[in-house]
Amino acid sequence: MNISGTSLPAVSGSGQGSELYSAALSKKQQLADGAAALALIEGAAQSSSAQTPGKSVTASLGNNVNIYV
């Protein structure tokens, strides 16, 4: 995790500065989360396309379900 204040606004003495700082941190975290989610989705798409298709099943498999109450 990289913590740097280079892209964050300067905090002034007022309460508005801390709100701005908090909003900037929140936006930066959301962008990082979005990038991580996209990487996860792309990785899942690549691994699913590389998998071999499963064996074909017979048409009668799973058609009869016995339920006793």
N, CA, C and O atoms as CSV, one atom per row, in Angstrom:
chain,resi,resn,atom,element,x,y,z
A,1,MET,N,N,0.850,-1.154,0.000
A,1,MET,CA,C,0.000,0.000,0.000
A,1,MET,C,C,0.902,1.225,0.000
A,1,MET,O,O,1.816,1.338,0.817
A,2,ASN,N,N,0.640,2.116,-0.904
A,2,ASN,CA,C,1.445,3.307,-1.042
A,2,ASN,C,C,0.709,4.483,-0.413
A,2,ASN,O,O,-0.398,4.823,-0.831
A,3,ILE,N,N,1.318,5.098,0.581
A,3,ILE,CA,C,0.704,6.248,1.241
A,3,ILE,C,C,1.584,7.451,0.944
A,3,ILE,O,O,2.689,7.581,1.471
A,4,SER,N,N,1.078,8.311,0.102
A,4,SER,CA,C,1.814,9.527,-0.206
A,4,SER,C,C,0.835,10.675,-0.298
A,4,SER,O,O,-0.315,10.493,-0.699
A,5,GLY,N,N,1.283,11.835,0.067
A,5,GLY,CA,C,0.422,13.001,0.058
A,5,GLY,C,C,0.664,13.905,-1.126
A,5,GLY,O,O,0.293,15.077,-1.078
A,6,THR,N,N,1.274,13.406,-2.191
A,6,THR,CA,C,1.623,14.264,-3.310
A,6,THR,C,C,0.404,14.736,-4.087
A,6,THR,O,O,0.395,15.869,-4.567
A,7,SER,N,N,-0.614,13.916,-4.226
A,7,SER,CA,C,-1.771,14.310,-5.015
A,7,SER,C,C,-2.933,14.804,-4.155
A,7,SER,O,O,-4.016,15.066,-4.679
A,8,LEU,N,N,-2.729,14.934,-2.866
A,8,LEU,CA,C,-3.795,15.354,-1.972
A,8,LEU,C,C,-3.702,16.852,-1.713
A,8,LEU,O,O,-2.601,17.401,-1.686
A,9,PRO,N,N,-4.822,17.515,-1.524
A,9,PRO,CA,C,-4.792,18.956,-1.275
A,9,PRO,C,C,-4.241,19.273,0.109
A,9,PRO,O,O,-4.277,18.440,1.014
A,10,ALA,N,N,-3.737,20.479,0.254
A,10,ALA,CA,C,-3.214,20.919,1.543
A,10,ALA,C,C,-4.365,21.136,2.519
A,10,ALA,O,O,-5.435,21.606,2.131
A,11,VAL,N,N,-4.146,20.798,3.771
A,11,VAL,CA,C,-5.180,20.924,4.785
A,11,VAL,C,C,-5.016,22.271,5.475
A,11,VAL,O,O,-3.946,22.586,5.997
A,12,SER,N,N,-6.068,23.052,5.473
A,12,SER,CA,C,-6.036,24.336,6.170
A,12,SER,C,C,-6.545,24.148,7.592
A,12,SER,O,O,-6.942,23.049,7.980
A,13,GLY,N,N,-6.532,25.212,8.352
A,13,GLY,CA,C,-6.935,25.135,9.746
A,13,GLY,C,C,-8.429,24.999,9.939
A,13,GLY,O,O,-8.870,24.645,11.032
A,14,SER,N,N,-9.229,25.268,8.912
A,14,SER,CA,C,-10.681,25.224,9.083
A,14,SER,C,C,-11.208,23.803,8.928
A,14,SER,O,O,-10.486,22.909,8.485
A,15,GLY,N,N,-12.446,23.606,9.288
A,15,GLY,CA,C,-13.084,22.301,9.153
A,15,GLY,C,C,-13.306,21.914,7.709
A,15,GLY,O,O,-13.395,20.729,7.389
A,16,GLN,N,N,-13.396,22.897,6.838
A,16,GLN,CA,C,-13.625,22.623,5.426
A,16,GLN,C,C,-12.401,21.955,4.801
A,16,GLN,O,O,-12.543,21.126,3.902
A,17,GLY,N,N,-11.222,22.300,5.259
A,17,GLY,CA,C,-10.004,21.681,4.741
A,17,GLY,C,C,-9.945,20.202,5.057
A,17,GLY,O,O,-9.531,19.401,4.219
A,18,SER,N,N,-10.353,19.836,6.257
A,18,SER,CA,C,-10.335,18.420,6.621
A,18,SER,C,C,-11.386,17.640,5.848
A,18,SER,O,O,-11.187,16.467,5.534
A,19,GLU,N,N,-12.500,18.285,5.543
A,19,GLU,CA,C,-13.513,17.621,4.718
A,19,GLU,C,C,-12.989,17.396,3.309
A,19,GLU,O,O,-13.235,16.347,2.715
A,20,LEU,N,N,-12.274,18.366,2.774
A,20,LEU,CA,C,-11.687,18.236,1.447
A,20,LEU,C,C,-10.634,17.148,1.423
A,20,LEU,O,O,-10.567,16.363,0.477
A,21,TYR,N,N,-9.825,17.098,2.443
A,21,TYR,CA,C,-8.799,16.072,2.567
A,21,TYR,C,C,-9.433,14.675,2.646
A,21,TYR,O,O,-8.970,13.735,2.000
A,22,SER,N,N,-10.482,14.560,3.434
A,22,SER,CA,C,-11.187,13.288,3.582
A,22,SER,C,C,-11.833,12.859,2.265
A,22,SER,O,O,-11.815,11.680,1.913
A,23,ALA,N,N,-12.401,13.819,1.545
A,23,ALA,CA,C,-13.021,13.506,0.253
A,23,ALA,C,C,-11.974,13.059,-0.758
A,23,ALA,O,O,-12.219,12.150,-1.551
A,24,ALA,N,N,-10.807,13.696,-0.730
A,24,ALA,CA,C,-9.734,13.309,-1.650
A,24,ALA,C,C,-9.232,11.903,-1.341
A,24,ALA,O,O,-8.982,11.112,-2.250
A,25,LEU,N,N,-9.087,11.598,-0.060
A,25,LEU,CA,C,-8.677,10.245,0.328
A,25,LEU,C,C,-9.713,9.211,-0.091
A,25,LEU,O,O,-9.365,8.131,-0.569
A,26,SER,N,N,-10.977,9.544,0.090
A,26,SER,CA,C,-12.053,8.638,-0.272
A,26,SER,C,C,-12.073,8.383,-1.769
A,26,SER,O,O,-12.245,7.245,-2.204
A,27,LYS,N,N,-11.898,9.432,-2.556
A,27,LYS,CA,C,-11.893,9.287,-4.011
A,27,LYS,C,C,-10.714,8.434,-4.462
A,27,LYS,O,O,-10.861,7.576,-5.333
A,28,LYS,N,N,-9.551,8.667,-3.875
A,28,LYS,CA,C,-8.362,7.895,-4.226
A,28,LYS,C,C,-8.568,6.413,-3.890
A,28,LYS,O,O,-8.169,5.542,-4.664
A,29,GLN,N,N,-9.184,6.127,-2.753
A,29,GLN,CA,C,-9.445,4.745,-2.354
A,29,GLN,C,C,-10.456,4.093,-3.284
A,29,GLN,O,O,-10.306,2.923,-3.638
A,30,GLN,N,N,-11.493,4.841,-3.689
A,30,GLN,CA,C,-12.486,4.298,-4.614
A,30,GLN,C,C,-11.869,3.982,-5.964
A,30,GLN,O,O,-12.209,2.971,-6.577
A,31,LEU,N,N,-10.967,4.833,-6.435
A,31,LEU,CA,C,-10.289,4.560,-7.702
A,31,LEU,C,C,-9.421,3.311,-7.604
A,31,LEU,O,O,-9.367,2.511,-8.538
A,32,ALA,N,N,-8.743,3.146,-6.474
A,32,ALA,CA,C,-7.919,1.951,-6.272
A,32,ALA,C,C,-8.789,0.697,-6.205
A,32,ALA,O,O,-8.437,-0.338,-6.770
A,33,ASP,N,N,-9.926,0.793,-5.511
A,33,ASP,CA,C,-10.845,-0.347,-5.426
A,33,ASP,C,C,-11.402,-0.704,-6.798
A,33,ASP,O,O,-11.526,-1.883,-7.132
A,34,GLY,N,N,-11.735,0.305,-7.592
A,34,GLY,CA,C,-12.252,0.063,-8.931
A,34,GLY,C,C,-11.218,-0.601,-9.816
A,34,GLY,O,O,-11.545,-1.515,-10.574
A,35,ALA,N,N,-9.970,-0.154,-9.730
A,35,ALA,CA,C,-8.901,-0.761,-10.522
A,35,ALA,C,C,-8.686,-2.216,-10.105
A,35,ALA,O,O,-8.460,-3.078,-10.954
A,36,ALA,N,N,-8.756,-2.488,-8.813
A,36,ALA,CA,C,-8.589,-3.859,-8.328
A,36,ALA,C,C,-9.748,-4.739,-8.794
A,36,ALA,O,O,-9.540,-5.897,-9.159
A,37,ALA,N,N,-10.957,-4.201,-8.784
A,37,ALA,CA,C,-12.119,-4.968,-9.238
A,37,ALA,C,C,-12.015,-5.283,-10.723
A,37,ALA,O,O,-12.324,-6.397,-11.146
A,38,LEU,N,N,-11.581,-4.307,-11.519
A,38,LEU,CA,C,-11.415,-4.548,-12.951
A,38,LEU,C,C,-10.342,-5.597,-13.225
A,38,LEU,O,O,-10.503,-6.441,-14.106
A,39,ALA,N,N,-9.257,-5.542,-12.476
A,39,ALA,CA,C,-8.204,-6.548,-12.638
A,39,ALA,C,C,-8.716,-7.931,-12.277
A,39,ALA,O,O,-8.364,-8.914,-12.929
A,40,LEU,N,N,-9.542,-8.017,-11.246
A,40,LEU,CA,C,-10.113,-9.296,-10.844
A,40,LEU,C,C,-11.052,-9.841,-11.909
A,40,LEU,O,O,-11.036,-11.035,-12.205
A,41,ILE,N,N,-11.869,-8.968,-12.482
A,41,ILE,CA,C,-12.800,-9.391,-13.528
A,41,ILE,C,C,-12.046,-9.852,-14.769
A,41,ILE,O,O,-12.393,-10.870,-15.366
A,42,GLU,N,N,-11.011,-9.101,-15.158
A,42,GLU,CA,C,-10.222,-9.486,-16.324
A,42,GLU,C,C,-9.512,-10.814,-16.094
A,42,GLU,O,O,-9.436,-11.646,-16.999
A,43,GLY,N,N,-8.997,-11.013,-14.894
A,43,GLY,CA,C,-8.333,-12.275,-14.569
A,43,GLY,C,C,-9.303,-13.450,-14.605
A,43,GLY,O,O,-8.951,-14.536,-15.064
A,44,ALA,N,N,-10.517,-13.235,-14.123
A,44,ALA,CA,C,-11.523,-14.297,-14.140
A,44,ALA,C,C,-11.953,-14.609,-15.569
A,44,ALA,O,O,-12.198,-15.768,-15.904
A,45,ALA,N,N,-12.046,-13.584,-16.409
A,45,ALA,CA,C,-12.447,-13.800,-17.800
A,45,ALA,C,C,-11.374,-14.567,-18.558
A,45,ALA,O,O,-11.693,-15.408,-19.398
A,46,GLN,N,N,-10.105,-14.289,-18.272
A,46,GLN,CA,C,-9.024,-14.989,-18.950
A,46,GLN,C,C,-8.950,-16.444,-18.515
A,46,GLN,O,O,-8.721,-17.325,-19.344
A,47,SER,N,N,-9.141,-16.708,-17.233
A,47,SER,CA,C,-9.044,-18.085,-16.753
A,47,SER,C,C,-10.242,-18.920,-17.199
A,47,SER,O,O,-10.100,-20.121,-17.429
A,48,SER,N,N,-11.418,-18.304,-17.324
A,48,SER,CA,C,-12.578,-19.079,-17.747
A,48,SER,C,C,-12.504,-19.402,-19.231
A,48,SER,O,O,-13.019,-20.438,-19.652
A,49,SER,N,N,-11.885,-18.555,-20.033
A,49,SER,CA,C,-11.771,-18.844,-21.457
A,49,SER,C,C,-10.700,-19.898,-21.712
A,49,SER,O,O,-10.724,-20.559,-22.750
A,50,ALA,N,N,-9.761,-20.065,-20.783
A,50,ALA,CA,C,-8.697,-21.041,-20.954
A,50,ALA,C,C,-9.111,-22.436,-20.493
A,50,ALA,O,O,-8.408,-23.406,-20.774
A,51,GLN,N,N,-10.230,-22.552,-19.798
A,51,GLN,CA,C,-10.661,-23.854,-19.302
A,51,GLN,C,C,-11.230,-24.696,-20.433
A,51,GLN,O,O,-11.796,-24.175,-21.394
A,52,THR,N,N,-11.071,-25.996,-20.299
A,52,THR,CA,C,-11.638,-26.909,-21.286
A,52,THR,C,C,-13.100,-27.155,-20.950
A,52,THR,O,O,-13.468,-27.170,-19.775
A,53,PRO,N,N,-13.932,-27.346,-21.953
A,53,PRO,CA,C,-15.344,-27.613,-21.666
A,53,PRO,C,C,-15.514,-28.954,-20.954
A,53,PRO,O,O,-14.738,-29.884,-21.173
A,54,GLY,N,N,-16.531,-29.046,-20.105
A,54,GLY,CA,C,-16.789,-30.263,-19.355
A,54,GLY,C,C,-17.392,-31.356,-20.222
A,54,GLY,O,O,-17.771,-31.117,-21.369
A,55,LYS,N,N,-17.474,-32.540,-19.670
A,55,LYS,CA,C,-18.069,-33.656,-20.395
A,55,LYS,C,C,-19.564,-33.411,-20.570
A,55,LYS,O,O,-20.201,-32.772,-19.732
A,56,SER,N,N,-20.106,-33.915,-21.646
A,56,SER,CA,C,-21.543,-33.786,-21.837
A,56,SER,C,C,-22.261,-34.777,-20.923
A,56,SER,O,O,-21.787,-35.894,-20.713
A,57,VAL,N,N,-23.364,-34.376,-20.401
A,57,VAL,CA,C,-24.131,-35.222,-19.499
A,57,VAL,C,C,-25.323,-35.804,-20.245
A,57,VAL,O,O,-25.746,-35.282,-21.276
A,58,THR,N,N,-25.838,-36.860,-19.722
A,58,THR,CA,C,-27.003,-37.474,-20.358
A,58,THR,C,C,-28.245,-36.659,-20.049
A,58,THR,O,O,-28.283,-35.927,-19.060
A,59,ALA,N,N,-29.246,-36.781,-20.881
A,59,ALA,CA,C,-30.460,-35.992,-20.730
A,59,ALA,C,C,-31.253,-36.382,-19.485
A,59,ALA,O,O,-32.017,-35.565,-18.973
A,60,SER,N,N,-31.093,-37.600,-18.989
A,60,SER,CA,C,-31.883,-38.045,-17.845
A,60,SER,C,C,-31.232,-37.699,-16.509
A,60,SER,O,O,-31.846,-37.901,-15.461
A,61,LEU,N,N,-30.037,-37.196,-16.521
A,61,LEU,CA,C,-29.337,-36.896,-15.270
A,61,LEU,C,C,-30.000,-35.726,-14.558
A,61,LEU,O,O,-30.068,-34.628,-15.110
A,62,GLY,N,N,-30.485,-35.941,-13.354
A,62,GLY,CA,C,-31.067,-34.897,-12.546
A,62,GLY,C,C,-32.532,-34.617,-12.814
A,62,GLY,O,O,-33.087,-33.681,-12.238
A,63,ASN,N,N,-33.167,-35.385,-13.656
A,63,ASN,CA,C,-34.569,-35.136,-13.951
A,63,ASN,C,C,-35.489,-35.638,-12.849
A,63,ASN,O,O,-36.563,-35.067,-12.654
A,64,ASN,N,N,-35.114,-36.672,-12.128
A,64,ASN,CA,C,-35.934,-37.240,-11.066
A,64,ASN,C,C,-35.337,-36.865,-9.716
A,64,ASN,O,O,-34.194,-37.199,-9.405
A,65,VAL,N,N,-36.145,-36.156,-8.918
A,65,VAL,CA,C,-35.717,-35.770,-7.585
A,65,VAL,C,C,-36.745,-36.330,-6.612
A,65,VAL,O,O,-37.920,-35.966,-6.662
A,66,ASN,N,N,-36.306,-37.206,-5.739
A,66,ASN,CA,C,-37.197,-37.803,-4.746
A,66,ASN,C,C,-37.173,-36.971,-3.474
A,66,ASN,O,O,-36.120,-36.783,-2.865
A,67,ILE,N,N,-38.334,-36.476,-3.077
A,67,ILE,CA,C,-38.454,-35.665,-1.875
A,67,ILE,C,C,-39.466,-36.340,-0.957
A,67,ILE,O,O,-40.614,-36.563,-1.342
A,68,TYR,N,N,-39.034,-36.662,0.254
A,68,TYR,CA,C,-39.924,-37.263,1.248
A,68,TYR,C,C,-40.116,-36.298,2.380
A,68,TYR,O,O,-39.152,-35.738,2.901
A,69,VAL,N,N,-41.372,-36.094,2.770
A,69,VAL,CA,C,-41.686,-35.169,3.856
A,69,VAL,C,C,-42.141,-35.942,5.068
A,69,VAL,O,O,-42.456,-35.346,6.098
